Amino acid sequence: MSNSFGTLLRITTFGESHGPAIGAVIDGCPAGIALTEQDFVTELRRRRPGQSAVSTARNEEDRPVILSGIFEGKTTGMPIAVIVENENQESADYEKLRSLFRAGHADETYQVKYGHRDHRGGGRSSGRETVGRVIGGVVARKILPEKMTIIGHVTSIGPIQAITYKPGTIEANAVRCADPAAAKKMEAYILDLKEKHDSTGGTVEIRIGNPPQSLGDPVFAKLKARLADAVMSIGAVTGFSYGAGFGAAEMKGSAYVKDPENFGGILGGISTGEDIVLHVAIKPTSSIGKVAASGRHDPCIVPRIIPVLEAMVALVLADCLLLQRARANVRVNE
């Protein structure tokens, strides 16, 4: 069903923005991997609301509770279920939206498709749904090689572009930009829009360092296709590319093949072992004007979406790695 993702490593997320809890069930994780609630805390704090003045005022601690799949600090090979209780809902703020469809939201399409919807905070279509994705990403990272890195950073907010790349500064500013000078301008730009009850989008780069070779399967399960599927499933994402991306359309072949970075670490839909670089476009949040004035909304979702993007990338890579290992074992035993 549409609430599940993956093949061998499979995640099913559940819960609504203003329901009792939100969470995920991860099936297919190998046994014997060290995993505790603290592992989830670190990543959930990066995603949680109320982090800074540039995010929503909704303040959730997002404390994870492991229900199954872990014994004595290690995975058992059974389904891992983790929930996070919703603690700071103000559902009354959304009562007027019971019969009002907000522009740019999923309100109308959910109503038309299902005939009955949870209007509180967008229900299942809320950005709070991404809590389950982050939970799954924590498990996925445990499967991936220790030397592999997945680093997301903001490359633009509105018209402001990052120029330099200093990865050590990403978590040191409110907008998660690797360019400290640009980060200050981005934050000021967002705060100005917040005062005006307006919003902005931006772009994010995901750098995957030291990925395993041979991930991805032609022809319909190419690694680039699976990554695009994962990233584009996030509500606020409107664009995806890798390597040279859309810039390749303007290149001559002689220029394209000259620089291996244009290939983005993927050839024929299979990872080469070289670093993979993804680029993602994020739309402005649609809750603006009177809606923004009366509720609690992010004037810019871009900084908070980075741990979600990293989680979805990790889920794809871990699933592909398990598939590749299974394929290698089959060949050995044939």
Secondary structure, 3 states (H helix, E strand, C coil): CCCEECCCCEEEEEECCCCCEEEEEEECCCCCCECCHHHHHHHHHHHCCCCCCCCCCCCCCCCEEEEECEECCEECCCCEEEEEECCCCCHHHHHHHHCCCCCCCCHHHHHHHHCCCCCHHHHHHCHHHHHHHHHHHHHHHHHCCCCCEEEEEEEEECCEECCCCCHHHHHHCCCCECCHHHHHHHHHHHHHHHHCCCCCCEEEEEEEECCCCCCCECCCECHHHHHHHHHHCCCCEEEEEECCHHHHHHCCHHHHHHCHHHHCCEECCEECCCCEEEEEEECCCCCCHHHHHHCCCCCCCHHHHHHHHHHHHHHHHHHHHHHHHHHHHHHHHC
